[in-house]
Amino acid sequence: MCPDHPGLPDGRDWSDRPVVEPSCPFTVERPTMTQRWERLTFVHWPVDPEAVGRLLPPELAADTYDDRAWVSLVPFYMRVATPGGRAVPWASHFCETNVRTYVVDRRGRRGIWFFSLEAARLGAVLVARNGFRLPYLWASMTLTETGGPSGGGRCQCPKTSARGFVCEN
């Protein structure tokens, strides 16, 4: 049993958790940046929830769908600007890849846990690490578009990527 949630199995299938509210629980008074995710791809794999749970902090559990946890590889192209729309050349446009899973805490709040945050722009990595304390890693990535608007593309991370991933889609 979970000590903070009597009656819930330690396997962390918290299916009686509250429904997610349709609105954000807080407002952002003064945003520090705007982000636009382009050429986004989601690749999901079903995984045993206990296996994912072993990789999470104790206060989180894998959120499940059809009794499976889901691990996602998400490559995309990021555009970042100030709230006024100004871009910084050394940190504003870059490829990024996330490896993540969906989680729920003991209060039933859902979220995303990032196993890996990698970006192809060193300036963006330094700003994220030093300014926002996010564990970004610098990785070499390129994005090549093929076909028309829905024709597909390829985001390739070489074997020398910071985490050793090889990812193509």
C-alpha positions in Angstrom: 0.0 0.0 0.0 1.1 3.6 -0.6 1.7 5.2 2.8 0.2 8.5 1.7 -2.8 6.9 0.0 -4.3 4.0 2.0 -6.1 1.6 -0.2 -4.1 2.2 -3.3 -1.7 -0.6 -4.4 2.0 0.0 -4.4 1.8 -0.9 -8.1 0.6 2.7 -8.4 -2.5 2.2 -10.6 -4.3 5.2 -9.2 -7.4 4.7 -11.4 -9.7 6.4 -8.9 -7.7 9.7 -9.1 -9.6 12.9 -9.8 -10.4 13.9 -13.4 -8.0 16.4 -15.0 -9.5 19.9 -15.0 -9.9 21.6 -18.4 -8.0 24.7 -17.3 -4.6 25.4 -15.9 -4.5 25.8 -12.1 -2.4 28.9 -12.3 -1.8 31.9 -14.5 1.5 33.3 -15.8 1.6 36.9 -14.9 4.8 37.8 -16.9 6.0 35.2 -19.3 9.7 35.1 -19.9 9.4 33.5 -23.4 7.2 32.2 -26.1 7.7 28.8 -27.7 6.5 27.3 -30.9 7.0 23.6 -31.5 7.1 22.8 -35.2 7.4 19.5 -37.3 6.4 17.6 -34.2 6.3 13.8 -34.0 5.1 11.6 -31.2 6.3 8.0 -31.1 4.8 6.0 -28.2 5.6 2.6 -26.8 3.5 0.7 -24.3 5.6 -0.3 -21.3 5.0 -2.2 -18.1 4.0 0.4 -15.4 6.2 -1.2 -12.8 9.2 -0.9 -15.0 8.6 2.8 -15.6 7.7 3.3 -12.0 11.2 2.1 -11.0 12.7 5.1 -13.0 10.5 7.7 -11.3 10.9 9.6 -8.0 8.9 8.0 -5.2 6.2 10.7 -5.2 5.2 9.9 -8.8 3.6 6.9 -10.5 3.3 6.1 -14.2 -0.1 7.3 -15.5 -1.6 4.4 -17.4 -3.9 3.9 -20.4 -5.2 0.4 -21.1 -3.2 -0.7 -18.1 0.1 0.3 -19.7 2.5 3.1 -19.1 3.6 4.9 -22.2 7.1 6.1 -23.0 7.4 8.7 -25.8 10.1 9.8 -28.2 9.3 13.4 -29.3 11.5 15.0 -31.9 10.6 18.6 -33.0 11.9 21.9 -34.2 11.7 24.7 -31.5 11.3 28.4 -32.0 11.8 30.5 -28.9 11.3 34.3 -28.6 10.8 37.0 -26.0 7.2 37.9 -25.2 7.7 40.8 -27.6 8.7 38.4 -30.4 12.5 39.0 -30.4 14.6 36.0 -31.3 18.2 35.5 -30.1 20.2 33.9 -32.9 22.4 31.7 -30.7 19.4 30.3 -28.7 16.1 30.7 -30.6 15.8 28.1 -33.4 16.9 24.5 -32.9 16.0 20.8 -33.1 15.0 19.2 -29.8 14.2 15.6 -28.8 12.5 14.6 -25.6 12.1 11.1 -24.1 9.3 11.2 -21.6 6.4 9.4 -19.8 3.1 10.5 -18.4 2.8 10.6 -14.6 0.4 11.2 -11.8 1.3 12.3 -8.2 -0.3 11.2 -5.0 -2.8 14.0 -5.1 -4.0 12.8 -8.6 -2.4 15.6 -10.6 -1.2 14.5 -14.0 2.0 15.6 -15.7 4.9 14.6 -17.8 8.3 13.3 -16.6 11.2 13.9 -18.9 13.8 11.1 -19.0 15.9 13.2 -21.5 15.8 16.7 -22.8 18.2 17.2 -25.6 18.7 20.3 -27.8 20.9 21.0 -30.8 21.7 24.6 -29.8 24.3 25.0 -27.1 23.1 28.5 -26.2 19.6 27.2 -25.6 21.0 24.4 -23.4 23.0 26.8 -21.3 20.0 29.2 -20.8 17.7 26.2 -19.9 20.3 24.8 -17.5 21.4 28.0 -15.8 18.3 30.2 -16.1 15.6 27.6 -15.5 17.5 24.7 -13.8 16.3 22.3 -16.5 18.5 19.2 -17.2 19.0 19.8 -20.9 21.9 18.2 -22.7 23.6 19.4 -25.9 23.2 16.9 -28.8 23.8 17.0 -32.5 20.6 16.8 -34.4 19.4 17.7 -37.9 16.0 17.9 -39.4 15.4 17.1 -43.1 12.0 17.5 -44.6 10.8 15.3 -47.4 7.7 15.5 -49.4 4.9 18.0 -48.9 3.3 19.4 -45.7 2.3 15.9 -44.7 5.0 14.1 -46.6 7.1 13.3 -43.5 10.7 14.0 -42.5 13.6 12.8 -40.6 15.2 13.9 -37.4 18.5 12.1 -36.8 20.5 12.0 -33.6 24.0 10.6 -34.2 25.4 7.8 -32.0 27.5 10.5 -30.3 24.4 12.1 -28.8 24.7 13.0 -25.1 22.7 10.0 -24.0 23.7 7.6 -26.7 20.3 7.5 -28.4 20.0 6.7 -32.1 16.6 8.0 -33.2 15.2 8.2 -36.7 11.6 8.7 -37.7 
